Amino acid sequence: MAATTNLNIRTDKDVKEQSEKIFAELGLTMTAAINIFLRTAIRENGIPFALKLDVPNAATAAAIEEGRRIADDPNVIGYSDMDELRKSLGV
């Protein structure tokens, strides 16, 4: 096994707490997450990757919300198949 060493870093308290929460949701400790970053940076020879939770961006979140509003609105006309939609559109 390779010899280990300590790495001491300073960071903003909020940054540490927020990142620990994300890493915990991913099943990682802060040490494991930092080691993943360092090893991948070596392999990629630079800043290597984005490791994140599956959270939609603002545009996608707004589209999902709009879809939910439409689905729940009894005044919105729905179609059960494409032929019905085409007939309604006159195409």
C-alpha positions in Angstrom: 0.0 0.0 0.0 1.3 3.5 -0.8 2.3 5.7 2.0 -0.2 8.4 2.9 0.3 12.0 3.9 -1.9 14.7 5.4 -3.3 17.5 3.3 -4.5 20.6 5.2 -6.7 23.0 3.3 -8.7 26.1 4.4 -12.1 26.8 3.0 -15.2 28.9 3.8 -17.3 27.2 6.5 -20.5 27.3 4.3 -18.6 25.8 1.3 -17.4 22.9 3.5 -20.9 22.3 5.0 -22.6 22.4 1.6 -20.1 20.2 -0.1 -20.2 17.7 2.8 -24.0 17.4 2.4 -23.6 16.7 -1.4 -20.8 14.2 -0.8 -22.9 12.4 1.8 -25.8 12.1 -0.6 -23.4 10.6 -3.1 -22.1 8.2 -0.4 -18.7 9.9 -0.1 -16.7 11.4 2.7 -14.8 14.6 2.2 -11.6 12.7 2.1 -12.9 10.3 -0.6 -14.2 13.1 -2.7 -10.9 15.0 -2.5 -9.0 11.8 -3.4 -11.3 11.2 -6.4 -10.7 14.8 -7.6 -6.9 14.5 -7.1 -6.5 11.2 -8.9 -8.8 12.2 -11.7 -6.9 15.5 -12.1 -3.7 13.5 -12.5 -5.2 11.1 -15.0 -6.8 13.9 -17.0 -3.8 16.3 -16.6 -6.1 19.1 -15.5 -9.4 20.0 -13.8 -11.2 16.8 -14.6 -14.9 16.4 -14.2 -18.3 17.4 -12.9 -19.6 15.1 -10.2 -23.1 16.3 -9.2 -26.6 15.3 -8.2 -29.2 15.0 -10.9 -30.8 18.4 -10.4 -32.6 20.1 -13.3 -31.4 23.6 -14.3 -33.8 26.6 -14.0 -35.2 26.3 -17.5 -35.9 22.6 -17.1 -37.5 23.1 -13.6 -39.7 25.8 -15.1 -40.8 23.5 -17.9 -41.6 20.6 -15.5 -43.7 23.0 -13.4 -45.5 24.3 -16.4 -46.2 20.7 -17.5 -47.6 19.9 -14.1 -49.9 23.0 -14.1 -51.2 22.0 -17.6 -51.8 18.4 -16.5 -53.7 19.6 -13.5 -55.8 22.2 -15.3 -59.3 20.7 -16.2 -59.8 23.5 -18.8 -56.8 22.3 -20.9 -57.9 20.2 -23.9 -56.0 16.9 -24.1 -55.6 14.4 -26.9 -55.3 10.6 -26.6 -53.5 10.1 -29.9 -51.8 12.0 -32.8 -54.8 11.6 -35.2 -57.1 13.4 -32.7 -54.5 16.2 -32.3 -54.1 16.6 -36.1 -57.9 16.7 -36.5 -58.1 19.4 -33.9 -55.3 21.4 -35.6 -56.9 20.9 -39.0 -53.8 19.3 -40.5 
